[in-house]
Amino acid sequence: MMNFGYNGILGVLVLIGDIWAVINIFQSSASNEKKLIWIIAVVLLPVLGLVLWLFLGPRDRGA
């Protein structure tokens, strides 16, 4: 049986959050350059990139 402790659960949650962020970045109305920069940030810095995107990322106003 696998030893799947808190670190594994935290890793899975971060992975789910990153996948969610990348999907939302693709669906945003930001320019392709900004989308690319945000995706690189989220992929290379999973936790920090996700937090930065949540607070500073592009928002679709009216949606």
mmCIF file of the N, C-alpha and C atoms, coordinates in Angstrom:
data_MODEL
# 
_entry.id   MODEL 
# 
loop_
_atom_site.group_PDB 
_atom_site.id 
_atom_site.type_symbol 
_atom_site.label_atom_id 
_atom_site.label_alt_id 
_atom_site.label_comp_id 
_atom_site.label_asym_id 
_atom_site.label_entity_id 
_atom_site.label_seq_id 
_atom_site.pdbx_PDB_ins_code 
_atom_site.Cartn_x 
_atom_site.Cartn_y 
_atom_site.Cartn_z 
_atom_site.occupancy 
_atom_site.B_iso_or_equiv 
_atom_site.pdbx_formal_charge 
_atom_site.auth_seq_id 
_atom_site.auth_comp_id 
_atom_site.auth_asym_id 
_atom_site.auth_atom_id 
_atom_site.pdbx_PDB_model_num 
ATOM 1   N N  . MET A 1 1  ? 0.843   -1.181 0.000   1.00 0.00 ? 1  MET A N  1 
ATOM 2   C CA . MET A 1 1  ? 0.000   0.000  0.000   1.00 0.00 ? 1  MET A CA 1 
ATOM 3   C C  . MET A 1 1  ? 0.886   1.243  0.000   1.00 0.00 ? 1  MET A C  1 
ATOM 4   N N  . MET A 1 2  ? 0.471   2.244  -0.750  1.00 0.00 ? 2  MET A N  1 
ATOM 5   C CA . MET A 1 2  ? 1.262   3.472  -0.845  1.00 0.00 ? 2  MET A CA 1 
ATOM 6   C C  . MET A 1 2  ? 1.097   4.313  0.405   1.00 0.00 ? 2  MET A C  1 
ATOM 7   N N  . ASN A 1 3  ? 2.199   4.948  0.817   1.00 0.00 ? 3  ASN A N  1 
ATOM 8   C CA . ASN A 1 3  ? 2.152   5.887  1.928   1.00 0.00 ? 3  ASN A CA 1 
ATOM 9   C C  . ASN A 1 3  ? 1.807   7.255  1.356   1.00 0.00 ? 3  ASN A C  1 
ATOM 10  N N  . PHE A 1 4  ? 0.551   7.616  1.406   1.00 0.00 ? 4  PHE A N  1 
ATOM 11  C CA . PHE A 1 4  ? 0.049   8.840  0.786   1.00 0.00 ? 4  PHE A CA 1 
ATOM 12  C C  . PHE A 1 4  ? -0.355  9.795  1.892   1.00 0.00 ? 4  PHE A C  1 
ATOM 13  N N  . GLY A 1 5  ? 0.641   10.524 2.449   1.00 0.00 ? 5  GLY A N  1 
ATOM 14  C CA . GLY A 1 5  ? 0.383   11.407 3.581   1.00 0.00 ? 5  GLY A CA 1 
ATOM 15  C C  . GLY A 1 5  ? -0.046  12.794 3.152   1.00 0.00 ? 5  GLY A C  1 
ATOM 16  N N  . TYR A 1 6  ? 0.148   13.735 4.051   1.00 0.00 ? 6  TYR A N  1 
ATOM 17  C CA . TYR A 1 6  ? -0.278  15.111 3.802   1.00 0.00 ? 6  TYR A CA 1 
ATOM 18  C C  . TYR A 1 6  ? 0.486   15.750 2.648   1.00 0.00 ? 6  TYR A C  1 
ATOM 19  N N  . ASN A 1 7  ? 1.764   15.410 2.482   1.00 0.00 ? 7  ASN A N  1 
ATOM 20  C CA . ASN A 1 7  ? 2.528   15.987 1.376   1.00 0.00 ? 7  ASN A CA 1 
ATOM 21  C C  . ASN A 1 7  ? 1.950   15.556 0.040   1.00 0.00 ? 7  ASN A C  1 
ATOM 22  N N  . GLY A 1 8  ? 1.537   14.309 -0.071  1.00 0.00 ? 8  GLY A N  1 
ATOM 23  C CA . GLY A 1 8  ? 0.937   13.837 -1.314  1.00 0.00 ? 8  GLY A CA 1 
ATOM 24  C C  . GLY A 1 8  ? -0.386  14.511 -1.594  1.00 0.00 ? 8  GLY A C  1 
ATOM 25  N N  . ILE A 1 9  ? -1.197  14.677 -0.575  1.00 0.00 ? 9  ILE A N  1 
ATOM 26  C CA . ILE A 1 9  ? -2.490  15.343 -0.735  1.00 0.00 ? 9  ILE A CA 1 
ATOM 27  C C  . ILE A 1 9  ? -2.285  16.801 -1.130  1.00 0.00 ? 9  ILE A C  1 
ATOM 28  N N  . LEU A 1 10 ? -1.333  17.466 -0.488  1.00 0.00 ? 10 LEU A N  1 
ATOM 29  C CA . LEU A 1 10 ? -1.034  18.860 -0.815  1.00 0.00 ? 10 LEU A CA 1 
ATOM 30  C C  . LEU A 1 10 ? -0.545  18.979 -2.254  1.00 0.00 ? 10 LEU A C  1 
ATOM 31  N N  . GLY A 1 11 ? 0.287   18.043 -2.693  1.00 0.00 ? 11 GLY A N  1 
ATOM 32  C CA . GLY A 1 11 ? 0.772   18.052 -4.064  1.00 0.00 ? 11 GLY A CA 1 
ATOM 33  C C  . GLY A 1 11 ? -0.347  17.885 -5.072  1.00 0.00 ? 11 GLY A C  1 
ATOM 34  N N  . VAL A 1 12 ? -1.284  16.994 -4.775  1.00 0.00 ? 12 VAL A N  1 
ATOM 35  C CA . VAL A 1 12 ? -2.425  16.777 -5.672  1.00 0.00 ? 12 VAL A CA 1 
ATOM 36  C C  . VAL A 1 12 ? -3.294  18.033 -5.728  1.00 0.00 ? 12 VAL A C  1 
ATOM 37  N N  . LEU A 1 13 ? -3.502  18.695 -4.595  1.00 0.00 ? 13 LEU A N  1 
ATOM 38  C CA . LEU A 1 13 ? -4.300  19.922 -4.575  1.00 0.00 ? 13 LEU A CA 1 
ATOM 39  C C  . LEU A 1 13 ? -3.636  21.032 -5.384  1.00 0.00 ? 13 LEU A C  1 
ATOM 40  N N  . VAL A 1 14 ? -2.310  21.152 -5.268  1.00 0.00 ? 14 VAL A N  1 
ATOM 41  C CA . VAL A 1 14 ? -1.587  22.149 -6.054  1.00 0.00 ? 14 VAL A CA 1 
ATOM 42  C C  . VAL A 1 14 ? -1.691  21.827 -7.544  1.00 0.00 ? 14 VAL A C  1 
ATOM 43  N N  . LEU A 1 15 ? -1.559  20.562 -7.892  1.00 0.00 ? 15 LEU A N  1 
ATOM 44  C CA . LEU A 1 15 ? -1.680  20.148 -9.289  1.00 0.00 ? 15 LEU A CA 1 
ATOM 45  C C  . LEU A 1 15 ? -3.061  20.478 -9.845  1.00 0.00 ? 15 LEU A C  1 
ATOM 46  N N  . ILE A 1 16 ? -4.104  20.178 -9.087  1.00 0.00 ? 16 ILE A N  1 
ATOM 47  C CA . ILE A 1 16 ? -5.467  20.495 -9.515  1.00 0.00 ? 16 ILE A CA 1 
ATOM 48  C C  . ILE A 1 16 ? -5.639  22.003 -9.683  1.00 0.00 ? 16 ILE A C  1 
ATOM 49  N N  . GLY A 1 17 ? -5.111  22.774 -8.734  1.00 0.00 ? 17 GLY A N  1 
ATOM 50  C CA . GLY A 1 17 ? -5.192  24.234 -8.827  1.00 0.00 ? 17 GLY A CA 1 
ATOM 51  C C  . GLY A 1 17 ? -4.459  24.772 -10.039 1.00 0.00 ? 17 GLY A C  1 
ATOM 52  N N  . ASP A 1 18 ? -3.295  24.203 -10.337 1.00 0.00 ? 18 ASP A N  1 
ATOM 53  C CA . ASP A 1 18 ? -2.532  24.649 -11.501 1.00 0.00 ? 18 ASP A CA 1 
ATOM 54  C C  . ASP A 1 18 ? -3.249  24.317 -12.801 1.00 0.00 ? 18 ASP A C  1 
ATOM 55  N N  . ILE A 1 19 ? -3.824  23.134 -12.886 1.00 0.00 ? 19 ILE A N  1 
ATOM 56  C CA . ILE A 1 19 ? -4.571  22.758 -14.087 1.00 0.00 ? 19 ILE A CA 1 
ATOM 57  C C  . ILE A 1 19 ? -5.767  23.688 -14.270 1.00 0.00 ? 19 ILE A C  1 
ATOM 58  N N  . TRP A 1 20 ? -6.451  23.983 -13.184 1.00 0.00 ? 20 TRP A N  1 
ATOM 59  C CA . TRP A 1 20 ? -7.590  24.913 -13.220 1.00 0.00 ? 20 TRP A CA 1 
ATOM 60  C C  . TRP A 1 20 ? -7.142  26.295 -13.687 1.00 0.00 ? 20 TRP A C  1 
ATOM 61  N N  . ALA A 1 21 ? -5.994  26.757 -13.175 1.00 0.00 ? 21 ALA A N  1 
ATOM 62  C CA . ALA A 1 21 ? -5.482  28.073 -13.562 1.00 0.00 ? 21 ALA A CA 1 
ATOM 63  C C  . ALA A 1 21 ? -5.130  28.113 -15.038 1.00 0.00 ? 21 ALA A C  1 
ATOM 64  N N  . VAL A 1 22 ? -4.462  27.081 -15.538 1.00 0.00 ? 22 VAL A N  1 
ATOM 65  C CA . VAL A 1 22 ? -4.069  27.055 -16.953 1.00 0.00 ? 22 VAL A CA 1 
ATOM 66  C C  . VAL A 1 22 ? -5.306  27.053 -17.853 1.00 0.00 ? 22 VAL A C  1 
ATOM 67  N N  . ILE A 1 23 ? -6.322  26.302 -17.479 1.00 0.00 ? 23 ILE A N  1 
ATOM 68  C CA . ILE A 1 23 ? -7.561  26.286 -18.268 1.00 0.00 ? 23 ILE A CA 1 
ATOM 69  C C  . ILE A 1 23 ? -8.194  27.671 -18.278 1.00 0.00 ? 23 ILE A C  1 
ATOM 70  N N  . ASN A 1 24 ? -8.231  28.323 -17.135 1.00 0.00 ? 24 ASN A N  1 
ATOM 71  C CA . ASN A 1 24 ? -8.812  29.669 -17.068 1.00 0.00 ? 24 ASN A CA 1 
ATOM 72  C C  . ASN A 1 24 ? -7.967  30.693 -17.807 1.00 0.00 ? 24 ASN A C  1 
ATOM 73  N N  . ILE A 1 25 ? -6.659  30.517 -17.799 1.00 0.00 ? 25 ILE A N  1 
ATOM 74  C CA . ILE A 1 25 ? -5.794  31.426 -18.560 1.00 0.00 ? 25 ILE A CA 1 
ATOM 75  C C  . ILE A 1 25 ? -6.095  31.288 -20.043 1.00 0.00 ? 25 ILE A C  1 
ATOM 76  N N  . PHE A 1 26 ? -6.213  30.048 -20.540 1.00 0.00 ? 26 PHE A N  1 
ATOM 77  C CA . PHE A 1 26 ? -6.544  29.836 -21.947 1.00 0.00 ? 26 PHE A CA 1 
ATOM 78  C C  . PHE A 1 26 ? -7.874  30.479 -22.312 1.00 0.00 ? 26 PHE A C  1 
ATOM 79  N N  . GLN A 1 27 ? -8.840  30.459 -21.422 1.00 0.00 ? 27 GLN A N  1 
ATOM 80  C CA . GLN A 1 27 ? -10.173 30.967 -21.709 1.00 0.00 ? 27 GLN A CA 1 
ATOM 81  C C  . GLN A 1 27 ? -10.298 32.479 -21.510 1.00 0.00 ? 27 GLN A C  1 
ATOM 82  N N  . SER A 1 28 ? -9.272  33.108 -20.963 1.00 0.00 ? 28 SER A N  1 
ATOM 83  C CA . SER A 1 28 ? -9.360  34.543 -20.706 1.00 0.00 ? 28 SER A CA 1 
ATOM 84  C C  . SER A 1 28 ? -9.240  35.324 -22.012 1.00 0.00 ? 28 SER A C  1 
ATOM 85  N N  . SER A 1 29 ? -9.594  36.593 -21.955 1.00 0.00 ? 29 SER A N  1 
ATOM 86  C CA . SER A 1 29 ? -9.526  37.438 -23.141 1.00 0.00 ? 29 SER A CA 1 
ATOM 87  C C  . SER A 1 29 ? -8.213  38.198 -23.224 1.00 0.00 ? 29 SER A C  1 
ATOM 88  N N  . ALA A 1 30 ? -7.229  37.822 -22.431 1.00 0.00 ? 30 ALA A N  1 
ATOM 89  C CA . ALA A 1 30 ? -5.926  38.487 -22.461 1.00 0.00 ? 30 ALA A CA 1 
ATOM 90  C C  . ALA A 1 30 ? -5.214  38.180 -23.772 1.00 0.00 ? 30 ALA A C  1 
ATOM 91  N N  . SER A 1 31 ? -4.204  38.974 -24.080 1.00 0.00 ? 31 SER A N  1 
ATOM 92  C CA . SER A 1 31 ? -3.441  38.745 -25.308 1.00 0.00 ? 31 SER A CA 1 
ATOM 93  C C  . SER A 1 31 ? -2.671  37.425 -25.194 1.00 0.00 ? 31 SER A C  1 
ATOM 94  N N  . ASN A 1 32 ? -2.292  36.889 -26.339 1.00 0.00 ? 32 ASN A N  1 
ATOM 95  C CA . ASN A 1 32 ? -1.572  35.616 -26.341 1.00 0.00 ? 32 ASN A CA 1 
ATOM 96  C C  . ASN A 1 32 ? -0.242  35.700 -25.600 1.00 0.00 ? 32 ASN A C  1 
ATOM 97  N N  . GLU A 1 33 ? 0.420   36.858 -25.666 1.00 0.00 ? 33 GLU A N  1 
ATOM 98  C CA . GLU A 1 33 ? 1.685   37.022 -24.969 1.00 0.00 ? 33 GLU A CA 1 
ATOM 99  C C  . GLU A 1 33 ? 1.487   36.946 -23.452 1.00 0.00 ? 33 GLU A C  1 
ATOM 100 N N  . LYS A 1 34 ? 0.456   37.612 -22.971 1.00 0.00 ? 34 LYS A N  1 
ATOM 101 C CA . LYS A 1 34 ? 0.179   37.576 -21.528 1.00 0.00 ? 34 LYS A CA 1 
ATOM 102 C C  . LYS A 1 34 ? -0.231  36.171 -21.087 1.00 0.00 ? 34 LYS A C  1 
ATOM 103 N N  . LYS A 1 35 ? -1.012  35.491 -21.918 1.00 0.00 ? 35 LYS A N  1 
ATOM 104 C CA . LYS A 1 35 ? -1.399  34.119 -21.598 1.00 0.00 ? 35 LYS A CA 1 
ATOM 105 C C  . LYS A 1 35 ? -0.162  33.239 -21.474 1.00 0.00 ? 35 LYS A C  1 
ATOM 106 N N  . LEU A 1 36 ? 0.769   33.370 -22.418 1.00 0.00 ? 36 LEU A N  1 
ATOM 107 C CA . LEU A 1 36 ? 1.983   32.577 -22.403 1.00 0.00 ? 36 LEU A CA 1 
ATOM 108 C C  . LEU A 1 36 ? 2.805   32.852 -21.152 1.00 0.00 ? 36 LEU A C  1 
ATOM 109 N N  . ILE A 1 37 ? 2.940   34.119 -20.787 1.00 0.00 ? 37 ILE A N  1 
ATOM 110 C CA . ILE A 1 37 ? 3.709   34.477 -19.591 1.00 0.00 ? 37 ILE A CA 1 
ATOM 111 C C  . ILE A 1 37 ? 3.073   33.874 -18.343 1.00 0.00 ? 37 ILE A C  1 
ATOM 112 N N  . TRP A 1 38 ? 1.744   33.967 -18.221 1.00 0.00 ? 38 TRP A N  1 
ATOM 113 C CA . TRP A 1 38 ? 1.069   33.409 -17.047 1.00 0.00 ? 38 TRP A CA 1 
ATOM 114 C C  . TRP A 1 38 ? 1.178   31.889 -17.005 1.00 0.00 ? 38 TRP A C  1 
ATOM 115 N N  . ILE A 1 39 ? 1.063   31.243 -18.147 1.00 0.00 ? 39 ILE A N  1 
ATOM 116 C CA . ILE A 1 39 ? 1.171   29.778 -18.165 1.00 0.00 ? 39 ILE A CA 1 
ATOM 117 C C  . ILE A 1 39 ? 2.572   29.345 -17.774 1.00 0.00 ? 39 ILE A C  1 
ATOM 118 N N  . ILE A 1 40 ? 3.592   30.037 -18.268 1.00 0.00 ? 40 ILE A N  1 
ATOM 119 C CA . ILE A 1 40 ? 4.967   29.712 -17.890 1.00 0.00 ? 40 ILE A CA 1 
ATOM 120 C C  . ILE A 1 40 ? 5.161   29.908 -16.394 1.00 0.00 ? 40 ILE A C  1 
ATOM 121 N N  . ALA A 1 41 ? 4.615   30.996 -15.848 1.00 0.00 ? 41 ALA A N  1 
ATOM 122 C CA . ALA A 1 41 ? 4.754   31.257 -14.413 1.00 0.00 ? 41 ALA A CA 1 
ATOM 123 C C  . ALA A 1 41 ? 4.083   30.158 -13.586 1.00 0.00 ? 41 ALA A C  1 
ATOM 124 N N  . VAL A 1 42 ? 2.901   29.746 -13.983 1.00 0.00 ? 42 VAL A N  1 
ATOM 125 C CA . VAL A 1 42 ? 2.166   28.725 -13.227 1.00 0.00 ? 42 VAL A CA 1 
ATOM 126 C C  . VAL A 1 42 ? 2.852   27.363 -13.333 1.00 0.00 ? 42 VAL A C  1 
ATOM 127 N N  . VAL A 1 43 ? 3.396   27.049 -14.512 1.00 0.00 ? 43 VAL A N  1 
ATOM 128 C CA . VAL A 1 43 ? 4.027   25.745 -14.701 1.00 0.00 ? 43 VAL A CA 1 
ATOM 129 C C  . VAL A 1 43 ? 5.382   25.675 -14.005 1.00 0.00 ? 43 VAL A C  1 
ATOM 130 N N  . LEU A 1 44 ? 6.186   26.735 -14.111 1.00 0.00 ? 44 LEU A N  1 
ATOM 131 C CA . LEU A 1 44 ? 7.529   26.707 -13.524 1.00 0.00 ? 44 LEU A CA 1 
ATOM 132 C C  . LEU A 1 44 ? 7.534   26.962 -12.015 1.00 0.00 ? 44 LEU A C  1 
ATOM 133 N N  . LEU A 1 45 ? 6.584   27.735 -11.538 1.00 0.00 ? 45 LEU A N  1 
ATOM 134 C CA . LEU A 1 45 ? 6.470   28.035 -10.109 1.00 0.00 ? 45 LEU A CA 1 
ATOM 135 C C  . LEU A 1 45 ? 5.064   27.650 -9.649  1.00 0.00 ? 45 LEU A C  1 
ATOM 136 N N  . PRO A 1 46 ? 4.797   26.367 -9.444  1.00 0.00 ? 46 PRO A N  1 
ATOM 137 C CA . PRO A 1 46 ? 3.416   25.920 -9.242  1.00 0.00 ? 46 PRO A CA 1 
ATOM 138 C C  . PRO A 1 46 ? 2.656   26.640 -8.129  1.00 0.00 ? 46 PRO A C  1 
ATOM 139 N N  . VAL A 1 47 ? 3.229   26.767 -6.959  1.00 0.00 ? 47 VAL A N  1 
ATOM 140 C CA . VAL A 1 47 ? 2.492   27.391 -5.852  1.00 0.00 ? 47 VAL A CA 1 
ATOM 141 C C  . VAL A 1 47 ? 2.508   28.909 -5.992  1.00 0.00 ? 47 VAL A C  1 
ATOM 142 N N  . LEU A 1 48 ? 3.690   29.481 -6.171  1.00 0.00 ? 48 LEU A N  1 
ATOM 143 C CA . LEU A 1 48 ? 3.802   30.939 -6.282  1.00 0.00 ? 48 LEU A CA 1 
ATOM 144 C C  . LEU A 1 48 ? 3.085   31.450 -7.528  1.00 0.00 ? 48 LEU A C  1 
ATOM 145 N N  . GLY A 1 49 ? 3.236   30.749 -8.650  1.00 0.00 ? 49 GLY A N  1 
ATOM 146 C CA . GLY A 1 49 ? 2.564   31.159 -9.873  1.00 0.00 ? 49 GLY A CA 1 
ATOM 147 C C  . GLY A 1 49 ? 1.054   31.138 -9.730  1.00 0.00 ? 49 GLY A C  1 
ATOM 148 N N  . LEU A 1 50 ? 0.537   30.114 -9.061  1.00 0.00 ? 50 LEU A N  1 
ATOM 149 C CA . LEU A 1 50 ? -0.908  30.019 -8.837  1.00 0.00 ? 50 LEU A CA 1 
ATOM 150 C C  . LEU A 1 50 ? -1.402  31.165 -7.959  1.00 0.00 ? 50 LEU A C  1 
ATOM 151 N N  . VAL A 1 51 ? -0.687  31.453 -6.882  1.00 0.00 ? 51 VAL A N  1 
ATOM 152 C CA . VAL A 1 51 ? -1.090  32.541 -5.976  1.00 0.00 ? 51 VAL A CA 1 
ATOM 153 C C  . VAL A 1 51 ? -1.018  33.888 -6.693  1.00 0.00 ? 51 VAL A C  1 
ATOM 154 N N  . LEU A 1 52 ? 0.061   34.119 -7.431  1.00 0.00 ? 52 LEU A N  1 
ATOM 155 C CA . LEU A 1 52 ? 0.187   35.378 -8.160  1.00 0.00 ? 52 LEU A CA 1 
ATOM 156 C C  . LEU A 1 52 ? -0.930  35.520 -9.192  1.00 0.00 ? 52 LEU A C  1 
ATOM 157 N N  . TRP A 1 53 ? -1.236  34.426 -9.894  1.00 0.00 ? 53 TRP A N  1 
ATOM 158 C CA . TRP A 1 53 ? -2.297  34.490 -10.891 1.00 0.00 ? 53 TRP A CA 1 
ATOM 159 C C  . TRP A 1 53 ? -3.647  34.787 -10.234 1.00 0.00 ? 53 TRP A C  1 
ATOM 160 N N  . LEU A 1 54 ? -3.888  34.189 -9.073  1.00 0.00 ? 54 LEU A N  1 
ATOM 161 C CA . LEU A 1 54 ? -5.166  34.434 -8.394  1.00 0.00 ? 54 LEU A CA 1 
ATOM 162 C C  . LEU A 1 54 ? -5.357  35.908 -8.065  1.00 0.00 ? 54 LEU A C  1 
ATOM 163 N N  . PHE A 1 55 ? -4.275  36.585 -7.658  1.00 0.00 ? 55 PHE A N  1 
ATOM 164 C CA . PHE A 1 55 ? -4.388  37.980 -7.250  1.00 0.00 ? 55 PHE A CA 1 
ATOM 165 C C  . PHE A 1 55 ? -4.102  38.983 -8.371  1.00 0.00 ? 55 PHE A C  1 
ATOM 166 N N  . LEU A 1 56 ? -3.244  38.632 -9.322  1.00 0.00 ? 56 LEU A N  1 
ATOM 167 C CA . LEU A 1 56 ? -2.813  39.590 -10.320 1.00 0.00 ? 56 LEU A CA 1 
ATOM 168 C C  . LEU A 1 56 ? -3.191  39.225 -11.750 1.00 0.00 ? 56 LEU A C  1 
ATOM 169 N N  . GLY A 1 57 ? -3.724  38.033 -11.955 1.00 0.00 ? 57 GLY A N  1 
ATOM 170 C CA . GLY A 1 57 ? -4.005  37.539 -13.299 1.00 0.00 ? 57 GLY A CA 1 
ATOM 171 C C  . GLY A 1 57 ? -5.118  38.300 -13.989 1.00 0.00 ? 57 GLY A C  1 
ATOM 172 N N  . PRO A 1 58 ? -5.229  38.079 -15.294 1.00 0.00 ? 58 PRO A N  1 
ATOM 173 C CA . PRO A 1 58 ? -6.270  38.767 -16.065 1.00 0.00 ? 58 PRO A CA 1 
ATOM 174 C C  . PRO A 1 58 ? -7.670  38.354 -15.629 1.00 0.00 ? 58 PRO A C  1 
ATOM 175 N N  . ARG A 1 59 ? -8.543  39.300 -15.567 1.00 0.00 ? 59 ARG A N  1 
ATOM 176 C CA . ARG A 1 59 ? -9.937  39.057 -15.181 1.00 0.00 ? 59 ARG A CA 1 
ATOM 177 C C  . ARG A 1 59 ? -10.848 39.470 -16.319 1.00 0.00 ? 59 ARG A C  1 
ATOM 178 N N  . ASP A 1 60 ? -11.832 38.672 -16.576 1.00 0.00 ? 60 ASP A N  1 
ATOM 179 C CA . ASP A 1 60 ? -12.848 39.049 -17.561 1.00 0.00 ? 60 ASP A CA 1 
ATOM 180 C C  . ASP A 1 60 ? -13.951 39.805 -16.827 1.00 0.00 ? 60 ASP A C  1 
ATOM 181 N N  . ARG A 1 61 ? -13.986 41.107 -17.026 1.00 0.00 ? 61 ARG A N  1 
ATOM 182 C CA . ARG A 1 61 ? -14.935 41.949 -16.284 1.00 0.00 ? 61 ARG A CA 1 
ATOM 183 C C  . ARG A 1 61 ? -16.320 41.751 -16.858 1.00 0.00 ? 61 ARG A C  1 
ATOM 184 N N  . GLY A 1 62 ? -17.299 41.679 -16.792 1.00 0.00 ? 62 GLY A N  1 
ATOM 185 C CA . GLY A 1 62 ? -18.561 41.520 -17.470 1.00 0.00 ? 62 GLY A CA 1 
ATOM 186 C C  . GLY A 1 62 ? -19.001 40.079 -17.576 1.00 0.00 ? 62 GLY A C  1 
ATOM 187 N N  . ALA A 1 63 ? -18.158 39.128 -17.227 1.00 0.00 ? 63 ALA A N  1 
ATOM 188 C CA . ALA A 1 63 ? -18.542 37.720 -17.349 1.00 0.00 ? 63 ALA A CA 1 
ATOM 189 C C  . ALA A 1 63 ? -19.115 37.210 -16.059 1.00 0.00 ? 63 ALA A C  1 
# 
